[in-house]
């Protein structure tokens, strides 16, 4: 018959020698997805600002050209 305390002591010693438990990776996918969403939102907002500025400039140039049509 095995002694339960001896069995526990041996088990704990073996676990201590085996090193730390493997790192838990739960939640890594959720964090990566959140970072990807934030990056895409940032890029989308930059693109919107750039396109908006470009279209405003094009509209003002077009308005100037249209006003010049028919003038002597």
C-alpha positions in Angstrom: 0.0 0.0 0.0 1.3 3.4 -1.0 1.4 6.2 1.5 -0.7 9.1 0.3 1.5 11.9 1.6 4.6 10.3 0.1 2.8 10.0 -3.2 1.8 13.7 -3.0 5.3 14.8 -2.1 6.8 12.9 -5.1 4.2 14.3 -7.4 4.8 17.9 -6.3 8.6 17.4 -6.6 8.3 16.1 -10.2 6.0 19.0 -11.2 8.5 21.5 -9.7 11.4 19.9 -11.7 9.4 19.9 -14.9 9.3 23.7 -15.0 6.5 26.2 -15.2 3.2 25.2 -16.8 2.7 26.0 -20.4 1.5 29.5 -21.1 -2.2 29.9 -21.5 -3.1 31.3 -24.9 -6.8 31.7 -24.5 -8.0 35.2 -25.6 -5.0 35.7 -28.0 -7.3 35.6 -31.1 -9.8 38.1 -29.6 -7.0 40.5 -28.8 -5.5 40.1 -32.3 -8.9 40.7 -33.9 -9.5 43.8 -31.8 -6.1 45.2 -32.9 -6.8 44.5 -36.5 -10.2 46.2 -36.3 -8.6 49.3 -34.7 -5.9 49.4 -37.4 -8.4 49.1 -40.2 -10.6 51.9 -38.6 -7.5 54.2 -38.4 -6.6 53.5 -42.0 -10.2 54.0 -43.1 -10.4 57.4 -41.3 -7.1 58.5 -42.9 -8.3 57.5 -46.3 -11.6 59.4 -45.8 -9.7 62.5 -44.8 -7.5 62.2 -47.8 -10.3 61.6 -50.3 -12.4 64.4 -48.8 -9.5 66.9 -49.2 -8.9 65.7 -52.7 -12.5 66.0 -53.7 -12.9 69.5 -52.1 -9.8 70.7 -54.1 -11.2 69.2 -57.3 -14.6 70.7 -56.7 -13.1 74.2 -56.2 -11.0 73.9 -59.4 -14.1 72.7 -61.3 -16.2 75.6 -60.0 -13.5 78.1 -61.2 -13.4 76.5 -64.6 -17.2 76.5 -64.9 -17.4 80.1 -64.0 -14.9 80.9 -66.8 -17.0 79.2 -69.4 -18.7 81.8 -71.7 -16.7 84.8 -70.4 -14.9 86.8 -73.0 
